[in-house]
Amino acid sequence: IAPAGTPPAIIERIHGAVVKALAAPDVRQRLNEQGVEVVGSSAAEFGAWLQKETSRWGRVIQERRITVD
């Protein structure tokens, strides 16, 4: 996740650093212990997934009239 308008080269650099960090066995182990499933994907795939999830949960929030207290 980066600000709108971030140059693609910067996004790829960040993505590369994240992929490298997530490949480290100790990082994977700590995340797994916290219930996080590490999934490798491209920045574009993650963006598409994030849009889909935002739309999905946005509908649930609106339909159920969920508010922040």
N, CA, C and O atoms as a DFTB+ gen file, in Angstrom:
276 C
 N C O
     1  1       0.865      -1.166       0.000
     2  2       0.000       0.000       0.000
     3  2       0.909       1.225       0.000
     4  3       1.825       1.344       0.813
     5  1       0.633       2.117      -0.920
     6  2       1.430       3.337      -1.055
     7  2       0.495       4.465      -1.490
     8  3      -0.605       4.207      -1.980
     9  1       0.924       5.702      -1.313
    10  2       0.094       6.827      -1.744
    11  2      -0.193       6.774      -3.248
    12  3       0.625       6.300      -4.036
    13  1      -1.362       7.266      -3.619
    14  2      -1.714       7.353      -5.036
    15  2      -0.646       8.145      -5.766
    16  3      -0.139       9.142      -5.252
    17  1      -0.310       7.701      -6.958
    18  2       0.677       8.400      -7.764
    19  2       2.111       7.987      -7.496
    20  3       3.037       8.543      -8.088
    21  1       2.309       7.015      -6.606
    22  2       3.668       6.533      -6.347
    23  2       4.202       5.899      -7.624
    24  3       3.520       5.068      -8.224
    25  1       5.398       6.268      -8.053
    26  2       5.948       5.711      -9.290
    27  2       6.050       4.179      -9.229
    28  3       6.402       3.619      -8.191
    29  1       5.742       3.512     -10.338
    30  2       5.806       2.045     -10.382
    31  2       7.154       1.479      -9.932
    32  3       7.198       0.422      -9.304
    33  1       8.239       2.163     -10.242
    34  2       9.559       1.666      -9.838
    35  2       9.682       1.616      -8.314
    36  3      10.294       0.699      -7.766
    37  1       9.107       2.592      -7.645
    38  2       9.139       2.618      -6.176
    39  2       8.274       1.493      -5.617
    40  3       8.659       0.818      -4.663
    41  1       7.106       1.298      -6.218
    42  2       6.214       0.214      -5.778
    43  2       6.921      -1.130      -5.916
    44  3       6.854      -1.965      -5.014
    45  1       7.591      -1.336      -7.030
    46  2       8.305      -2.603      -7.238
    47  2       9.440      -2.769      -6.235
    48  3       9.704      -3.879      -5.772
    49  1      10.101      -1.688      -5.902
    50  2      11.191      -1.759      -4.921
    51  2      10.646      -2.141      -3.541
    52  3      11.223      -2.982      -2.851
    53  1       9.549      -1.527      -3.152
    54  2       8.914      -1.866      -1.874
    55  2       8.454      -3.321      -1.897
    56  3       8.668      -4.065      -0.940
    57  1       7.823      -3.714      -2.993
    58  2       7.341      -5.091      -3.128
    59  2       8.493      -6.076      -2.977
    60  3       8.361      -7.082      -2.280
    61  1       9.608      -5.799      -3.619
    62  2      10.773      -6.673      -3.520
    63  2      11.266      -6.806      -2.088
    64  3      11.630      -7.897      -1.650
    65  1      11.279      -5.703      -1.363
    66  2      11.725      -5.730       0.036
    67  2      10.757      -6.533       0.906
    68  3      11.183      -7.273       1.793
    69  1       9.473      -6.387       0.654
    70  2       8.474      -7.136       1.423
    71  2       8.586      -8.627       1.126
    72  3       8.546      -9.446       2.044
    73  1       8.726      -8.983      -0.142
    74  2       8.871     -10.393      -0.522
    75  2      10.099     -10.992       0.149
    76  3      10.052     -12.111       0.660
    77  1      11.183     -10.252       0.146
    78  2      12.418     -10.731       0.777
    79  2      12.205     -10.947       2.276
    80  3      12.628     -11.965       2.825
    81  1      11.558     -10.000       2.928
    82  2      11.311     -10.125       4.367
    83  2      10.405     -11.314       4.670
    84  3      10.647     -12.057       5.621
    85  1       9.366     -11.492       3.865
    86  2       8.427     -12.587       4.100
    87  2       9.027     -13.953       3.802
    88  3       8.501     -14.972       4.250
    89  1      10.114     -13.985       3.058
    90  2      10.782     -15.249       2.755
    91  2      11.679     -15.711       3.900
    92  3      12.084     -16.874       3.934
    93  1      11.991     -14.831       4.826
    94  2      12.859     -15.180       5.957
    95  2      12.115     -16.145       6.882
    96  3      11.005     -15.849       7.323
    97  1      12.722     -17.297       7.176
    98  2      12.047     -18.304       8.006
    99  2      11.565     -17.776       9.359
   100  3      10.476     -18.140       9.803
   101  1      12.349     -16.933      10.017
   102  2      11.925     -16.433      11.328
   103  2      10.713     -15.512      11.215
   104  3       9.845     -15.510      12.088
   105  1      10.657     -14.737      10.149
   106  2       9.502     -13.851       9.937
   107  2       8.262     -14.690       9.655
   108  3       7.202     -14.448      10.233
   109  1       8.390     -15.676       8.769
   110  2       7.252     -16.551       8.441
   111  2       6.741     -17.254       9.697
   112  3       5.534     -17.351       9.918
   113  1       7.673     -17.742      10.515
   114  2       7.291     -18.453      11.730
   115  2       6.519     -17.534      12.675
   116  3       5.479     -17.920      13.209
   117  1       7.025     -16.323      12.881
   118  2       6.339     -15.382      13.776
   119  2       4.950     -15.032      13.255
   120  3       3.990     -14.953      14.022
   121  1       4.852     -14.825      11.959
   122  2       3.543     -14.503      11.389
   123  2       2.592     -15.685      11.511
   124  3       1.426     -15.510      11.863
   125  1       3.082     -16.888      11.224
   126  2       2.248     -18.086      11.354
   127  2       1.763     -18.271      12.786
   128  3       0.614     -18.653      13.007
   129  1       2.625     -18.004      13.753
   130  2       2.244     -18.111      15.165
   131  2       1.125     -17.137      15.522
   132  3       0.367     -17.376      16.462
   133  1       1.024     -16.054      14.779
   134  2      -0.017     -15.048      15.017
   135  2      -1.256     -15.294      14.166
   136  3      -2.194     -14.497      14.172
   137  1      -1.251     -16.412      13.430
   138  2      -2.407     -16.759      12.611
   139  2      -2.428     -16.107      11.247
   140  3      -3.462     -16.096      10.580
   141  1      -1.300     -15.563      10.824
   142  2      -1.218     -14.900       9.524
   143  2      -0.769     -15.912       8.479
   144  3       0.236     -16.601       8.656
   145  1      -1.520     -15.992       7.396
   146  2      -1.143     -16.856       6.282
   147  2      -0.368     -16.010       5.272
   148  3      -0.912     -15.079       4.680
   149  1       0.898     -16.344       5.086
   150  2       1.742     -15.594       4.158
   151  2       1.453     -16.087       2.744
   152  3       1.580     -17.276       2.452
   153  1       1.066     -15.165       1.873
   154  2       0.752     -15.495       0.485
   155  2       1.597     -14.604      -0.408
   156  3       1.606     -13.383      -0.250
   157  1       2.294     -15.205      -1.327
   158  2       3.090     -14.419      -2.266
   159  2       2.247     -14.007      -3.461
   160  3       1.558     -14.835      -4.057
   161  1       2.299     -12.753      -3.803
   162  2       1.579     -12.262      -4.979
   163  2       2.272     -11.003      -5.475
   164  3       3.101     -10.410      -4.784
   165  1       1.915     -10.618      -6.670
   166  2       2.481      -9.385      -7.226
   167  2       1.744      -8.185      -6.632
   168  3       0.688      -8.330      -6.015
   169  1       2.312      -7.018      -6.827
   170  2       1.663      -5.794      -6.350
   171  2       0.297      -5.627      -7.017
   172  3      -0.660      -5.201      -6.370
   173  1       0.203      -5.957      -8.297
   174  2      -1.069      -5.836      -9.020
   175  2      -2.101      -6.825      -8.480
   176  3      -3.269      -6.474      -8.314
   177  1      -1.677      -8.051      -8.206
   178  2      -2.592      -9.052      -7.652
   179  2      -3.095      -8.623      -6.277
   180  3      -4.276      -8.774      -5.963
   181  1      -2.189      -8.090      -5.460
   182  2      -2.596      -7.619      -4.136
   183  2      -3.588      -6.469      -4.263
   184  3      -4.576      -6.416      -3.530
   185  1      -3.332      -5.551      -5.186
   186  2      -4.245      -4.425      -5.396
   187  2      -5.631      -4.885      -5.802
   188  3      -6.632      -4.356      -5.319
   189  1      -5.694      -5.875      -6.694
   190  2      -6.985      -6.412      -7.131
   191  2      -7.707      -7.083      -5.969
   192  3      -8.914      -6.910      -5.800
   193  1      -6.967      -7.848      -5.169
   194  2      -7.561      -8.518      -4.005
   195  2      -8.082      -7.483      -3.012
   196  3      -9.185      -7.622      -2.483
   197  1      -7.288      -6.448      -2.764
   198  2      -7.680      -5.416      -1.811
   199  2      -8.945      -4.694      -2.268
   200  3      -9.822      -4.409      -1.452
   201  1      -9.049      -4.396      -3.554
   202  2     -10.254      -3.744      -4.083
   203  2     -11.473      -4.639      -3.895
   204  3     -12.538      -4.176      -3.486
   205  1     -11.309      -5.928      -4.197
   206  2     -12.411      -6.878      -4.057
   207  2     -12.865      -6.971      -2.603
   208  3     -14.064      -6.947      -2.325
   209  1     -11.926      -7.075      -1.684
   210  2     -12.259      -7.181      -0.262
   211  2     -12.896      -5.892       0.264
   212  3     -13.826      -5.943       1.069
   213  1     -12.403      -4.754      -0.184
   214  2     -12.971      -3.474       0.238
   215  2     -14.422      -3.366      -0.213
   216  3     -15.285      -2.923       0.546
   217  1     -14.683      -3.770      -1.443
   218  2     -16.046      -3.745      -1.962
   219  2     -16.934      -4.715      -1.185
   220  3     -18.050      -4.375      -0.791
   221  1     -16.429      -5.906      -0.975
   222  2     -17.188      -6.948      -0.273
   223  2     -17.567      -6.502       1.135
   224  3     -18.740      -6.542       1.505
   225  1     -16.589      -6.081       1.914
   226  2     -16.857      -5.713       3.298
   227  2     -17.556      -4.365       3.398
   228  3     -18.275      -4.116       4.366
   229  1     -17.361      -3.500       2.424
   230  2     -18.095      -2.237       2.396
   231  2     -19.591      -2.477       2.280
   232  3     -20.390      -1.815       2.942
   233  1     -19.966      -3.434       1.428
   234  2     -21.388      -3.789       1.284
   235  2     -21.947      -4.339       2.598
   236  3     -23.045      -3.970       3.014
   237  1     -21.191      -5.216       3.243
   238  2     -21.639      -5.788       4.520
   239  2     -21.860      -4.674       5.540
   240  3     -22.876      -4.657       6.234
   241  1     -20.922      -3.759       5.627
   242  2     -21.017      -2.652       6.583
   243  2     -22.248      -1.798       6.301
   244  3     -22.966      -1.419       7.225
   245  1     -22.493      -1.494       5.029
   246  2     -23.656      -0.675       4.678
   247  2     -24.960      -1.424       4.928
   248  3     -25.896      -0.868       5.503
   249  1     -25.025      -2.694       4.494
   250  2     -26.249      -3.474       4.658
   251  2     -26.606      -3.677       6.122
   252  3     -27.783      -3.664       6.483
   253  1     -25.616      -3.862       6.953
   254  2     -25.842      -4.127       8.384
   255  2     -25.835      -2.842       9.218
   256  3     -26.041      -2.860      10.432
   257  1     -25.591      -1.733       8.523
   258  2     -25.537      -0.414       9.179
   259  2     -24.561      -0.422      10.359
   260  3     -24.869       0.057      11.450
   261  1     -23.398      -0.972      10.107
   262  2     -22.360      -1.050      11.131
   263  2     -21.704       0.319      11.268
   264  3     -21.361       0.959      10.274
   265  1     -21.537       0.754      12.497
   266  2     -20.899       2.041      12.760
   267  2     -19.782       1.865      13.785
   268  3     -19.726       0.866      14.501
   269  1     -18.916       2.836      13.838
   270  2     -17.848       2.860      14.826
   271  2     -18.379       3.580      16.054
   272  3     -18.889       4.697      15.959
   273  1     -18.261       2.953      17.171
   274  2     -18.730       3.582      18.421
   275  2     -17.615       4.300      19.112
   276  3     -17.823       4.886      20.175
